Amino acid sequence: MAGYRVTAESIKTARQLYRYLMRTCEDLPEKPMQVHYKHYVRQGFHSHSDETDPERLKQIIDKAIEDSKWILEKYKK
């Protein structure tokens, strides 16, 4: 779907979270910031790739979304 963007509320899987966070990085104002946070997202994805507990996955997703909103708000100022 062209132009379709996953919303934070609709994220249910690690893959959806990864794509959401990578696209969110593109909303940062400067290229070096985008590169830094994309690297951070990749590292986090790989470090939690073996997680299977649904409750823990929900916690990780919620925390990642909360952190991404905080980072975007920080750099908007």
N, C-alpha and C positions, 0 to 999 in steps of 0.2 A: 504494500500500500504506500504510495508516494505521499510524503508529508506526514505519515502516521508517527506519533511519538508516544511512547508508553508513559503513563502518569505514575507518580509514586504510589498512588493508591491501588493501582492494578498489578503491581509487581508481586509475583508469587514464587518465582524460581530464581536460582542463582544466575542463570543465563540472562533473564530479563533484567535483573539487578545490574549485571555487568554492562549490558548495552545502555541502560539508563544512565549509569555513572559515567561511562565513556562519552555519551552525548552531552551530559551535564558539564563535563570538563570543557567542552567547546564553547560554553557560555561564559567562561572566564575571560577577563578583558585582555590578557597578554599571552602570547604564544609560550613563553617560558613557563608560566603558571600551568598552562594546559598540559604541556609535556610532563611537568613534575607530577601533577595529580593523576594523569593517565598512568604513569609508572606506578604510583601508589595504588591505584585501583587494580592493576595487573598483579602486583605483589599480594594484595589482600585476597584476590580471587584464587591465586595459586595456593596460598597458605590455608585456605578454608575449603579447598576442592574435595577433600575426603570426608567432609562433614555429612552425616546422614540423618541426624536427629532433627525431625521436623520443627520442634520447638526451638532448638538452637538456631536453625536456619532462619526462622522467623525473627529471632532476636538480632541476628547478624544483619538481615535485610532492613529491619526497622532502624537500627543504629546507623547503618551506612546511609540511609536516606536522610536521617536527621543530620548527620555530619555534612552531607553534601549541601543541604539547605543552609547550614551555618556558614560553610566556606563561601558559597555564592553571595550570601548576605554580607560577609566580611569584606569581600572585594568590590561590592557595589558602592561602598562608601568612599 
